[in-house]
Amino acid sequence: MARLFRSSDPAAATTAPPLPSPLPDLGVALSAADLRATAYELLVAASRATGAKPLTYIPQAATAAAKMKGAFGLGPSPSSTGGTAAVLELVRARMGVTEQADARIRRALLRVAAGQLGTPADSMVWPLEFVQKCKASDFLDPLEYEAWQTRNFKLLEAGLLVHPLVPLKKSSISAKIMRQIIHEAYDGKLETGRNSESMIRLRNAVVSLACRSLDETSDECHWADGFPLNLHIYKMLVEACFDVDEGSVVQEIDETMELLKKTWPIFGVNQMLHNLYFTWALFNHFVMLGQVNSNDLFCATENLLVEVAKDAKITKDPDYCDVLGSTLSSIMGWTEKRLLGYHETFNTGNIYSLQYIVSIGISAAKILVENQDTSYENHSGVKGDIDVMRSRIETYIHSSLRSAFAQTMEEGASKRSSRNRMPALSFLAKKTSDLAIKEKNVYSPILKKWHPLAAGVAVATLHACFGNELKQFTAGLTELTPDTVQVLKAADKLEKDLIHIAIEDSMDIAGGKSLVKQMPPYEAGTVMANLVKAWVKEQIDKLKGCADQKLEQEVSLFFFTPISYLLCIAITLTFYLLLRLHCI
């Protein structure tokens, strides 16, 4: 896995904003910087508990070589500072934690370890421990110390009062005491001395709330494993798996992952939650890279979606299902925005990425349908008993081609001038034929992977689009003009081209014949013949009227010549026969 995703192109830089987070809001004023600092503190604490790095100070000179290698993207050399310790140092740099802050964390951990030697990291409420073990003298700036204290109190509030793993009872005395003390802390009225009465009361309340369990028999500690606080903090650690400048996954991904796993007991994270959130992180970084040299990110996302699909089938955890729905909806929202107008999004220069986006969009849709996410079904119309792949591909084709057809109509109207007397529908017929050929040659070969009749669906869509315009045109026709003849001939040629593509692409595939039959003919020849007949009838009626008028004049003058009347009739019949022969 470590060989993946590394791009050597300096152009692969963040160019787009990130996707909206799939996690619900915390409801507590904790900034991204607050969550990032907390995540690193807990990572160091968890690593300390498993012996990742001794709790001793490391001189700056001793880490200079490791930092130099990290700056050039090189792995750690086999030395005393190698292994997990070096990876943790790289994570610190990627998370933007200063050396002073790191040293302060380690001093606090030494003080905690002195009083609670051997206590597992996931059995301690770390914000409380840090508040009690860190002093104002540990900070260079009193304002920094005050902000640090406030952050830890907010973490206690978020983890034990707002998002506890075990729901609180309204009658909880410990919760009332804790709220009161935290409000005092926010107002600056709390004495934070280790042996102060307020801190003793706070510790008792925190321990009482944190040591509750769902089965009321376990002594586990729960303060950072309530949803969504746990994932809000954990996502900051996941971001440490990506290069800050390039956005690609770091070379030390395997070692970094092993480091992150040490925090799982604290956050209540398991492999399924990790797979789901890391999938979103991979996809999000692809988006932020602006799709530049990031196909590996897409491939990794697709591979992880396979694991997510397996996980989703075996769990009914409500929190997991909530994150699953919001994560996949976030991914689908981005993919469908581009696929519903893929003619505008993709061209010959970036057509290679179409297959990745379609694949991920289809995979996300299948997972949502298989897990009966009703909110998504209501939103998109996709049902569990429908072939998801074909349904989504047909939706993409219909939407994109209708948009492309509408744009073609607008371009045709804007480009027409007094010198270009080609009828609008003749121009549109030619452009529609060009659009069908482009669809067949560029897009259908890719979409055919998910829908074998992709080209047939496309030409059927274009056939219907042009048919609607032609129907409106013919509905108002009263006479056959040169422009009308040109339009009807262009429509007839377009229809033959579209049917040829449909037959060529679909006739040997199940459902291909029915697709062609669903394309109602334009009947341009019939329309033209009917107009000719109407015109001939009109001319005959005119001639007959003239003959009748002549007859009446002759009768009125007592000068009747049957020969003149028969001559008019003969001329009319001859004219009619000539027109019939011309039409044939």
C-alpha positions in Angstrom: 0.0 0.0 0.0 2.9 2.3 0.7 3.8 2.4 -3.1 0.5 3.9 -4.0 -0.6 7.5 -4.8 2.8 9.3 -4.8 2.8 11.8 -7.7 6.0 13.4 -9.0 4.2 16.2 -10.8 4.5 19.5 -9.0 1.2 20.6 -10.6 -0.7 18.2 -8.4 -1.6 20.8 -5.9 -4.8 21.6 -4.1 -7.0 23.7 -6.4 -10.5 23.1 -5.2 -12.3 23.5 -1.9 -13.0 20.3 0.1 -16.4 18.6 0.1 -18.8 19.3 3.0 -18.1 17.0 5.9 -20.4 14.0 6.0 -20.5 14.3 9.8 -23.2 16.3 11.7 -22.2 19.4 13.6 -20.8 19.0 17.1 -23.0 21.6 18.7 -19.9 22.7 20.7 -17.6 25.6 19.6 -14.5 23.4 18.8 -12.6 24.6 15.8 -10.7 22.4 13.4 -7.5 23.6 15.1 -8.9 22.5 18.5 -9.8 19.1 17.2 -6.4 18.7 15.4 -4.5 19.5 18.6 -6.7 17.1 20.6 -6.2 14.4 18.0 -2.4 14.7 18.3 -2.5 14.7 22.1 -4.5 11.5 22.1 -2.3 9.9 19.5 0.8 10.6 21.6 -1.0 9.3 24.7 -2.1 6.1 23.0 1.4 5.6 21.6 2.9 6.1 25.0 0.6 3.4 26.4 1.9 0.9 23.8 5.5 1.9 24.1 5.7 3.7 20.7 8.0 6.4 22.0 9.7 6.8 25.4 8.5 9.7 27.5 11.9 11.4 27.4 13.0 14.6 25.8 14.7 14.3 22.4 17.2 17.0 21.6 16.6 18.9 18.5 19.9 17.9 17.0 18.9 14.2 17.4 15.9 14.6 15.1 17.5 16.9 12.6 18.4 14.0 10.3 15.0 12.5 10.4 13.4 15.9 9.7 15.7 16.4 6.7 14.7 13.0 5.3 11.0 13.8 5.9 11.4 17.1 4.1 12.6 15.3 1.0 9.9 12.6 1.3 12.4 9.9 2.2 11.6 7.1 4.6 13.3 6.9 8.0 16.7 5.3 8.1 17.4 2.4 10.4 18.7 4.2 13.5 17.7 4.9 17.1 15.1 7.4 15.9 13.6 5.1 13.3 10.4 3.0 13.4 7.2 4.3 15.0 9.0 7.2 16.7 10.1 8.6 13.4 6.6 8.1 11.9 5.1 9.9 14.9 7.5 12.8 14.3 6.3 13.0 10.7 2.7 12.9 11.8 3.4 15.8 14.1 4.8 17.9 11.3 1.9 17.1 9.0 -0.6 18.0 11.7 1.1 21.3 12.3 2.0 20.7 15.9 4.9 22.8 17.1 7.9 21.3 19.0 7.0 23.4 22.1 3.4 21.9 22.1 4.8 18.4 21.6 7.2 18.9 24.5 4.4 20.2 26.7 2.3 17.1 25.9 5.1 14.8 26.8 5.8 16.5 30.1 2.1 16.2 31.0 2.2 12.5 30.1 5.2 12.0 32.3 3.3 13.6 35.2 0.2 11.5 34.5 2.3 8.3 34.3 4.0 9.1 37.6 0.6 9.0 39.3 -1.2 6.3 37.3 1.5 4.0 36.1 0.2 1.1 34.0 -3.3 2.6 33.4 -4.4 2.0 29.8 -4.8 5.1 27.7 -8.4 4.3 26.9 -9.2 4.2 30.6 -8.4 7.8 31.2 -10.2 11.0 30.6 -7.4 12.9 29.0 -8.8 16.5 29.0 -9.2 16.2 32.7 -5.7 14.8 33.2 -4.2 17.5 31.1 -6.0 20.3 32.9 -4.8 19.0 36.2 -1.2 18.2 35.2 -0.4 21.2 33.0 0.5 24.6 34.6 0.5 28.1 33.3 4.2 28.1 33.4 4.2 25.4 30.7 3.0 28.0 28.2 4.8 31.0 26.8 1.7 33.1 26.6 -1.1 33.3 29.3 -3.7 33.7 26.6 -2.5 30.5 25.0 -2.9 28.7 28.4 -6.4 30.1 28.8 -7.4 29.0 25.3 -5.9 25.6 25.9 -7.9 25.2 29.2 -11.1 26.3 27.4 -10.5 23.7 24.7 -10.2 20.9 27.2 -13.4 22.0 29.1 -15.2 22.1 25.8 -14.0 18.6 25.1 -15.4 17.4 28.4 -18.7 19.1 27.6 -18.9 17.6 24.2 -17.8 14.1 25.2 -19.8 13.7 28.4 -22.7 16.0 28.2 -23.5 16.7 24.5 -22.5 13.5 22.8 -22.1 10.8 25.5 -21.9 7.2 24.3 -24.4 6.2 27.0 -27.4 8.5 27.0 -27.7 10.8 30.1 -30.7 10.6 32.4 -32.4 13.9 33.1 -32.0 13.3 36.8 -28.3 12.8 36.6 -26.7 14.8 39.5 -23.2 14.4 38.1 -24.3 16.0 34.8 -25.8 19.0 36.7 -22.6 19.4 38.7 -20.4 19.2 35.7 -22.4 21.7 33.7 -22.2 24.1 36.6 -18.4 23.7 37.0 -17.8 24.0 33.2 -19.8 27.3 33.1 -17.7 28.6 35.9 -14.6 27.6 33.9 -15.9 29.5 30.9 -16.5 32.6 33.1 -13.0 32.3 34.4 -14.2 31.6 38.0 -12.8 28.1 38.3 -9.8 27.3 40.5 -7.8 24.7 38.6 -5.4 23.8 41.3 -5.1 20.0 41.7 -6.5 20.0 45.2 -9.0 22.8 44.8 -12.6 21.9 45.8 -13.9 22.7 42.3 -11.4 20.4 40.6 -12.2 17.6 43.1 -15.9 18.0 42.4 -15.2 18.1 38.6 -13.1 14.9 38.8 -15.8 13.1 40.7 -18.5 14.2 38.2 -16.3 13.3 35.2 -15.4 9.9 36.5 -19.1 9.2 37.4 -20.2 10.1 33.9 -17.3 8.5 32.0 -17.5 5.1 33.7 -21.0 4.4 32.8 -21.7 1.7 30.3 -24.6 0.4 28.2 -24.8 -2.9 30.1 -24.0 -1.3 33.5 -21.5 -4.0 34.3 -18.4 -2.8 32.6 -15.8 -0.5 34.1 -14.8 0.9 30.7 -14.1 4.6 30.3 -16.2 6.5 27.7 -15.6 10.1 27.0 -14.4 10.4 23.4 -16.3 7.5 21.8 -19.7 9.1 21.4 -20.9 9.9 17.9 -20.1 12.2 16.2 -17.3 13.6 18.5 -15.2 10.5 18.0 -15.2 10.8 14.2 -14.7 14.6 14.3 -11.4 14.0 16.2 -10.4 10.9 14.3 -10.8 12.6 10.9 -7.9 14.9 11.9 -5.7 11.8 12.3 -6.9 10.5 9.0 -5.8 13.7 7.4 -2.3 13.0 8.7 -2.2 10.2 6.1 -2.0 12.7 3.3 0.9 14.9 2.2 0.0 18.5 3.0 1.5 20.0 -0.2 0.6 17.3 -2.7 -2.6 15.9 -1.3 -1.5 12.4 -2.1 -1.2 9.6 0.4 2.1 9.6 2.2 4.8 7.0 1.6 4.7 5.9 5.2 1.0 5.0 4.9 1.3 1.5 6.4 3.2 2.7 9.5 0.9 5.7 9.9 -2.1 3.4 9.8 -0.6 1.2 12.5 -0.1 4.3 14.6 -3.7 5.4 14.1 -5.1 2.0 15.2 -3.7 2.6 18.7 -6.3 5.3 19.2 -9.2 3.1 18.2 -10.1 2.0 21.7 -10.2 5.7 22.8 -12.5 6.7 20.0 -14.6 3.5 19.8 -13.5 3.2 16.1 -13.4 -0.2 14.4 -12.2 -1.3 11.0 -15.6 -0.7 9.5 -15.8 2.9 10.6 -12.2 3.5 9.5 -12.8 2.0 6.1 -15.8 4.2 5.6 -14.2 7.5 6.7 -10.9 6.8 4.9 -12.9 6.2 1.7 -14.4 9.6 2.1 -11.0 11.1 2.8 -9.5 9.6 -0.3 -12.3 10.9 -2.5 -12.2 14.3 -0.8 -8.5 14.7 -1.6 -9.2 13.7 -5.2 -11.7 16.5 -5.4 -9.3 19.0 -3.8 -6.6 18.1 -6.2 -8.8 19.2 -9.0 -8.5 15.7 -10.7 -4.8 16.4 -11.5 -2.7 13.2 -11.5 -5.0 11.6 -9.0 -6.3 8.5 -10.6 -4.6 6.5 -7.9 -6.8 8.2 -5.3 -9.8 7.2 -7.3 -8.7 3.6 -7.6 -8.0 3.4 -3.9 -11.5 4.9 -3.2 -13.1 2.3 -5.5 -11.2 -0.6 -3.8 -12.2 0.6 -0.3 -15.9 0.9 -1.5 -15.8 -2.8 -2.1 -14.9 -3.3 1.6 -17.5 -0.7 2.7 -20.1 -2.7 0.7 -19.2 -5.9 2.6 -19.2 -4.1 6.0 -22.6 -2.5 5.3 -24.2 -5.9 4.8 -23.2 -7.2 8.3 -23.9 -4.2 10.6 -27.0 -2.4 11.6 -25.3 0.0 14.0 -27.4 3.2 13.7 -24.4 5.5 14.0 -22.6 3.6 11.3 -25.7 3.7 9.1 -25.9 7.5 9.6 -22.3 8.0 8.6 -22.7 5.6 5.7 -25.7 7.4 4.3 -24.2 10.9 4.6 -20.8 9.8 3.3 -22.1 8.0 0.2 -24.6 10.8 -0.4 -21.7 13.3 -0.3 -19.7 11.2 -2.8 -22.8 10.8 -5.1 -23.6 14.4 -4.9 -20.3 15.3 -6.4 -20.2 12.5 -9.0 -23.8 13.0 -10.2 -23.3 16.7 -10.6 -20.7 15.9 -13.3 -22.3 12.8 -14.7 -25.7 14.4 -15.2 -24.0 16.7 -17.6 -21.0 14.6 -18.8 -20.9 16.2 -22.2 -20.0 19.5 -20.6 -17.7 17.9 -17.9 -15.7 15.5 -20.1 -13.9 15.9 -23.4 -11.2 14.0 -25.2 -8.6 15.6 -22.9 -10.0 14.1 -19.7 -12.3 11.3 -20.9 -10.1 8.8 -19.1 -11.5 9.9 -15.7 -15.1 9.3 -16.8 -14.9 5.6 -16.1 -13.6 6.2 -12.5 -16.3 8.7 -11.7 -19.0 6.5 -13.1 -17.6 3.5 -11.2 -17.6 5.2 -7.9 -21.0 6.8 -8.4 -22.5 3.4 -9.3 -20.8 1.7 -6.4 -22.1 4.2 -3.9 -25.7 3.9 -5.4 -25.6 0.2 -5.1 -24.5 0.3 -1.5 -27.3 2.8 -0.6 -29.9 0.7 -2.4 -28.8 -2.6 -0.9 -29.0 -1.1 2.6 -32.4 0.4 1.9 -31.5 3.9 2.5 -35.0 5.3 2.1 -33.9 8.9 2.1 -31.7 8.3 -0.9 -34.4 6.3 -2.7 -36.9 9.1 -2.2 -34.3 11.6 -3.5 -33.2 9.8 -6.6 -36.0 7.4 -7.5 -33.7 4.4 -7.3 -35.4 1.4 -5.8 -33.9 -1.8 -4.5 -35.6 -4.0 -7.1 -34.3 -2.1 -10.1 -31.0 -2.7 -11.8 -29.0 0.1 -10.3 -26.3 0.3 -12.9 -28.6 0.5 -15.9 -31.0 2.9 -14.1 -28.2 5.3 -13.2 -26.6 5.2 -16.6 -29.9 5.8 -18.4 -30.4 8.8 -16.0 -27.0 10.2 -16.9 -27.5 9.7 -20.6 -31.0 11.3 -20.7 -29.9 14.3 -18.6 -26.6 15.0 -20.3 -27.9 14.6 -23.9 -31.0 16.7 -23.2 -28.8 19.4 -21.8 -26.4 19.1 -24.8 -29.3 19.2 -27.2 -30.7 22.3 -25.6 -27.3 24.0 -25.8 -27.1 23.1 -29.4 -30.4 24.8 -30.1 -29.2 27.9 -28.3 -26.0 27.9 -30.3 -27.9 27.4 -33.5 -30.1 30.4 -32.8 -27.2 32.6 -31.9 -25.1 31.8 -35.0 -27.8 32.3 -37.5 -27.5 35.5 -39.5 -29.0 37.2 -42.5 -26.4 35.5 -44.7 -27.1 32.1 -43.3 -30.6 31.3 -44.6 -30.5 27.6 -43.6 -33.7 26.8 -41.7 -33.1 26.4 -38.0 -34.3 22.8 -37.8 -32.1 21.8 -40.7 -29.1 23.2 -38.8 -30.3 21.4 -35.7 -30.7 18.1 -37.5 -27.1 18.3 -38.7 -25.8 19.2 -35.2 -27.9 16.4 -33.6 -26.3 13.9 -36.0 -22.9 15.2 -35.1 -23.8 14.9 -31.4 -24.9 11.3 -31.9 -21.7 10.4 -33.6 -19.6 12.0 -30.8 -21.7 10.1 -28.3 -21.1 6.8 -30.1 -17.4 7.3 -30.5 -16.4 9.0 -27.3 -18.8 8.3 -24.4 -20.7 5.1 -25.3 -17.6 2.9 -25.3 -17.1 3.8 -21.7 -20.7 3.8 -20.5 -21.2 0.4 -22.2 -19.3 -1.2 -19.4 -22.4 -0.6 -17.2 -25.1 -0.5 -19.8 -24.7 -2.6 -23.0 -27.3 -0.5 -24.8 -25.7 2.9 -23.9 -25.4 4.0 -27.5 -29.0 2.9 -28.2 -30.3 4.8 -25.2 -28.4 7.8 -26.4 -29.7 7.9 -29.9 -33.2 7.2 -28.6 -32.9 10.2 -26.4 -31.7 12.4 -29.3 -34.5 11.0 -31.5 -37.1 12.0 -29.0 -35.5 15.5 -28.4 -35.5 16.3 -32.2 -38.9 14.7 -32.6 -40.5 17.1 -30.2 -39.1 20.1 -32.1 -40.2 18.6 -35.4 -43.7 17.9 -34.2 -44.1 21.5 -33.2 -42.8 22.6 -36.6 -45.1 20.4 -38.6 -48.1 21.2 -36.5 -48.2 24.7 -37.9 -47.5 23.9 -41.5 -50.1 24.9 -44.1 -48.1 24.9 -47.3 -45.0 23.3 -48.9 -42.2 25.7 -49.2 -38.5 25.2 -50.1 -37.5 25.7 -46.5 -40.1 23.1 -45.4 -38.8 20.6 -47.9 -35.2 21.2 -46.7 -36.3 20.6 -43.0 -38.2 17.5 -43.8 -35.4 16.0 -45.8 -32.9 16.8 -43.0 -35.2 15.2 -40.5 -35.5 12.1 -42.6 -31.7 11.8 -43.0 -31.2 12.3 -39.2 -33.7 9.6 -38.4 -31.9 7.1 -40.7 -28.6 8.0 -39.1 -29.9 7.5 -35.5 -31.6 4.2 -36.4 -28.5 3.0 -38.0 -26.5 3.7 -34.9 -29.1 2.0 -32.7 -29.2 -1.1 -34.9 -25.5 -1.3 -35.2 -25.0 -1.0 -31.5 -28.0 -2.9 -30.0 -29.6 -5.4 -32.3 -27.5 -8.3 -31.2 -28.1 -7.5 -27.5 -31.2 -8.4 -25.5 -33.6 -5.5 -25.5 -32.0 -3.8 -28.6 -34.9 -4.5 -30.9 -37.5 -3.2 -28.5 -35.4 -0.1 -28.0 -35.5 0.7 -31.7 -39.3 0.0 -31.8 -39.7 2.6 -29.0 -38.5 5.3 -31.4 -41.7 6.6 -33.1 -40.9 7.5 -36.8 -40.8 11.1 -37.8 -42.8 10.2 -41.1 -41.2 13.2 -42.8 -42.1 11.7 -46.2 -45.7 11.3 -45.2 -45.8 14.9 -44.0 -44.4 16.1 -47.3 -46.9 14.0 -49.3 -49.8 15.3 -47.3 -48.7 18.8 -47.9 -48.4 18.1 -51.6 -51.9 16.6 -51.7 -53.2 19.6 -49.8 -51.6 22.0 -52.2 -52.9 20.0 -55.3 -56.4 19.9 -53.8 -56.2 23.7 -53.2 -55.1 24.3 -56.8 -57.8 22.0 -58.2 -60.4 23.8 -56.1 -59.2 27.1 -57.5 -59.3 25.8 -61.1 -62.7 24.3 -60.5 -63.9 27.6 -59.1 -62.6 29.4 -62.2 -64.4 26.9 -64.4 -67.6 27.2 -62.6 -67.4 31.0 -62.7 -66.7 30.8 -66.5 -69.7 28.6 -67.0 -72.0 30.9 -65.1 -70.8 33.8 -67.2 -71.5 31.9 -70.5 -74.9 30.8 -69.3 -75.8 34.3 -68.3 -74.8 35.5 -71.8 -76.8 32.8 -73.5 -73.5 31.6 -75.0 -72.8 28.1 -73.8 -69.8 26.2 -75.2 -69.4 22.8 -73.6 -66.0 22.5 -75.2 -64.6 25.3 -73.1 -65.8 23.7 -69.9 -64.4 20.3 -70.9 -61.1 22.0 -71.7 -60.9 23.4 -68.2 -61.5 20.0 -66.7 -58.9 18.4 -68.9 -56.3 21.0 -68.0 -57.0 20.4 -64.3 -56.7 16.6 -64.5 -53.5 16.9 -66.5 -52.0 19.3 -63.9 -53.0 16.9 -61.1 -51.5 13.8 -62.9 -48.3 15.7 -63.5 -48.1 16.6 -59.8 -48.7 13.0 -58.8 -45.9 11.8 -61.1 -43.6 14.4 -59.6 -44.3 13.3 -56.1 -43.8 9.7 -57.0 
